[in-house]
Amino acid sequence: MARAATSNSPPPPRRLIGYARVSTDDQLNDAQVDELRAAGCHRIHQEHGSGASRARPILTKLLQELIAGDALVVVRLDRLARSVSHLLNVIEDLEKRGVHFRSLRDPIDTSTPQGMFSLQVLGAVAQLERALIAERTKAGMTAAKARGRLAGNPGLRERRPGAVRAISAARNRAYLDELISSAQTWLPTVRQLRPQHSWDNVVRILNRKGHDWTVERLRRAMHRMVREKLAEPELLGRSPRRPPKDTLMKLVAAIAIADPDLSLREIAAQLDQMHERPPRGGRKWQPSSVRALLDEARRFGLLRP
C-alpha cells in the first residue's frame, strides 16, 4: 500500500524559484533570501515596492518566465499578492500552466492535497468578503435613500475637480492592475510577433487563443506597459511595409511563431476557421499551400531558416 501511495504522489517540482519583496529601498531582503535558499530555491528574484503598488516589473517578468513543473516560492503570502483576490488570480493562472506555488510560512503548497485545500478555503473567504462588501454597500444606499440623501460620491455629482481627479486616478490604477495580472497570458505572444508583424495580425493570433482584443485596445495596453517600464519600447515600432499580396504570408508566419508546435495541417485548419481564402482558390487550405507561404516567409526573414 505504501508503494502504491508513493507511485501516485505528484512528481517533485523541476525548479524552485524564489521571489522576495520588501516595502522600501531602505529595507533588506536578506532574511527572506536566507529562508528561500534554505528551502532549496535555485534562483531568487528580489524586488523593492510597497504592498499596494500595482507596478511590480520583476514579478511580472518572473511570472512570464515560469514553465510547467516549476514552483514559485515566497516566504509569506503578502510578499506576492496585494489582496486575496489578486493571490487567487495569480495562482489560478500558474495552475493552468502547470506551475506550482508555495508559501513557506503559510499552509499553501499547490503540489500537495493539503495545500490545495487551504487554497480552496482562501477562495471561500474571498467570495464571502465580496458578498459582505456588496451587502454593506446595498444597506448603506438603502439607509441613505431613507434619509433623503442621494447615493454615490457628492463631489463627483457636483463635478468637484478633486473628486474627478481621484476617480480618474482610481480607474487608472485599476486598469494597470488588470493589465499586470493578465500580462503573462498575452504579452509573450506580443513579444514574439512585434514589431515584425502588424497589430492586426497580432490581435488575430491572440483572439484565436481565446482573448478578446481589438487593435486599438491592444495598442493602448502596450503603450501603458511600456510607459510603466513593464515592456520593451521597440514593441511599439512600425512594422515593415509589404505589398498587400504578402498579407497571407505574414499571417501564416505569425501563426507559426505564436505556436511553433502546430503542424501544416493544423495551421491550415486555423486559416479555414479565420475564413481566409487560399491563395490559389478553392474552399479549404491545403498543407502544401501553408508550406509554400512558410518558405516565402523564411526568404523574407520573418521566420528562421
C-alpha positions, 0 to 999 in steps of 0.5 A, spaced: 500 500 500 505 504 501 508 503 494 502 504 491 501 511 495 508 513 493 507 511 485 501 516 485 504 522 489 505 528 484 512 528 481 517 533 485 517 540 482 523 541 476 525 548 479 524 552 485 524 559 484 524 564 489 521 571 489 522 576 495 519 583 496 520 588 501 516 595 502 522 600 501 529 601 498 531 602 505 529 595 507 533 588 506 531 582 503 536 578 506 532 574 511 527 572 506 533 570 501 536 566 507 529 562 508 528 561 500 535 558 499 534 554 505 528 551 502 532 549 496 530 555 491 535 555 485 534 562 483 531 568 487 528 574 484 528 580 489 524 586 488 523 593 492 515 596 492 510 597 497 504 592 498 499 596 494 503 598 488 500 595 482 507 596 478 511 590 480 516 589 473 520 583 476 514 579 478 511 580 472 517 578 468 518 572 473 511 570 472 512 570 464 518 566 465 515 560 469 514 553 465 510 547 467 513 543 473 516 549 476 514 552 483 514 559 485 516 560 492 515 566 497 516 566 504 509 569 506 503 570 502 503 578 502 510 578 499 506 576 492 499 578 492 496 585 494 489 582 496 486 575 496 483 576 490 489 578 486 493 571 490 487 567 487 488 570 480 495 569 480 495 562 482 489 560 478 493 562 472 500 558 474 495 552 475 493 552 468 500 552 466 502 547 470 506 551 475 506 550 482 506 555 488 508 555 495 508 559 501 513 557 506 510 560 512 503 559 510 499 552 509 499 553 501 503 548 497 499 547 490 503 540 489 500 537 495 492 535 497 493 539 503 495 545 500 490 545 495 485 545 500 487 551 504 487 554 497 480 552 496 478 555 503 482 562 501 477 562 495 471 561 500 473 567 504 474 571 498 467 570 495 464 571 502 468 578 503 465 580 496 458 578 498 459 582 505 462 588 501 456 588 496 451 587 502 454 593 506 454 597 500 446 595 498 444 597 506 448 603 506 444 606 499 438 603 502 439 607 509 441 613 505 435 613 500 431 613 507 434 619 509 433 623 503 440 623 501 442 621 494 447 615 493 454 615 490 460 620 491 457 628 492 463 631 489 463 627 483 455 629 482 457 636 483 463 635 478 468 637 484 475 637 480 478 633 486 473 628 486 474 627 478 481 627 479 481 621 484 476 617 480 480 618 474 486 616 478 482 610 481 480 607 474 487 608 472 490 604 477 485 599 476 486 598 469 494 597 470 492 592 475 488 588 470 493 589 465 499 586 470 495 580 472 493 578 465 500 580 462 503 573 462 497 570 458 498 575 452 504 579 452 509 573 450 505 572 444 506 580 443 513 579 444 514 574 439 510 577 433 512 585 434 514 589 431 515 584 425 508 583 424 502 588 424 497 589 430 492 586 426 495 580 425 497 580 432 490 581 435 488 575 430 493 570 433 491 572 440 483 572 439 484 565 436 487 563 443 481 565 446 482 573 448 478 578 446 482 584 443 481 589 438 487 593 435 486 599 438 485 596 445 491 592 444 495 598 442 493 602 448 495 596 453 502 596 450 503 603 450 501 603 458 506 597 459 511 600 456 510 607 459 510 603 466 517 600 464 513 593 464 515 592 456 520 593 451 519 600 447 521 597 440 514 593 441 511 599 439 515 600 432 512 600 425 512 594 422 515 593 415 511 595 409 509 589 404 505 589 398 498 587 400 499 580 396 504 578 402 498 579 407 497 571 407 504 570 408 505 574 414 499 571 417 501 564 416 508 566 419 505 569 425 501 563 426 507 559 426 511 563 431 505 564 436 505 556 436 511 553 433 508 546 435 502 546 430 503 542 424 501 544 416 495 541 417 493 544 423 495 551 421 491 550 415 485 548 419 486 555 423 486 559 416 479 555 414 476 557 421 479 565 420 475 564 413 481 566 409 481 564 402 487 560 399 491 563 395 490 559 389 482 558 390 478 553 392 474 552 399 479 549 404 487 550 405 491 545 403 498 543 407 502 544 401 499 551 400 501 553 408 508 550 406 509 554 400 507 561 404 512 558 410 518 558 405 516 565 402 516 567 409 523 564 411 526 568 404 523 574 407 526 573 414 520 573 418 521 566 420 528 562 421 531 558 416 
